Amino acid sequence: MASNSPVSAPPGIGLIIIGDEILSGKRADKHLAQVIELLKARGLQLAYADYVGDSPARITATLKRAFASGDIVFSCGGIGATPDDHTRQCAARALGLDLALHPQAEALIRERMQDVAKEQGILYEPDRPDNIHRLNMGMFPRGAQIIPNPFNKIPGFFCNGERGGVYFLPGFPVMAWPMIEWVLDTIYAQLHHRAAWIERSVIVFGAMEATLTPLMQDIERVYPGVKVFSLPSVDHPQFGRHIELGVKGQPDSVALAYPALLAGLQAFDARLGPEVVQS
């Protein structure tokens, strides 16, 4: 088998979902599936996702790992100004920085408050205690930059890392998703389709994963640009008991590794079913 060395990899992409309401089941997470689709449309792929409750210590520890990773990490939730919103404070703590009112965020928040007052037909009172409190939503770690919010103008923020950065967004999908798109299309447009990937797999009947493991290990050793995956099923409505065995990675790497995987399967007493391609 010919070796195929991978090209220099771009930063990984991660997702952090923050909030007790997700872990308690009060609300179902909608971000994971949507972020996967937003990335896929740009030839990108999610590397991992973390779910964290409203514990400042856990949020801080999770964000420390994110900042140290060099990855592009989206964090959804907890950037409001109520007592259970800890993300802004935890981000500052993770970076060892103070919180400060971001001038552009302050202007946008004040603009939003004026819009709301006008919609309600009341006088905008900038010094009213509740309006002063709303400015806390613009308190970010020093040096942070804003992420525009097309829904209601209240911005998110981001802090750069060595290669990537952590991007802090509201928990509301109607706000978070267009803000994620802005980050991907404005800051990381150069990565679009650079890491394009493809999956090719085959349905395998009558084989055990343990028996196929040496073949899987051999494919990953000879073709380091791909990952081999094995998805067993015992009650599939169409195929019944089977294994979906395949490779995923950059198209050029998969084009070499997948035929080698099929050739390797000939040594096993297994029946092959349909092939699957996903890009």
ABEGO torsion letter per residue (X at the ends): XBBBBBBBBBBBBBBBBBEAAAAAGABBBAAAAAAAAAAAAAGBBBABBBBBBBBAAAAAAAAAAAAAAGBBBBBBEGABABAABAAAAAAAAAAGBBBBBBAAAAAAAAAAAAAAAAAAGBBBBAABAAAAAAAAAABBBBGBBBBBBAAAGBBBBBBBBAABEBBBBBABAAAAAAAAAAAAAAAAAAABGAABBBBBBBBBBGBBAAAAAAAAAAAAAABAABBBBBBBBAABAAAEBBBBBBBBEBAAAAAAAAAAAAAAAAABBBBBBBBBBBX
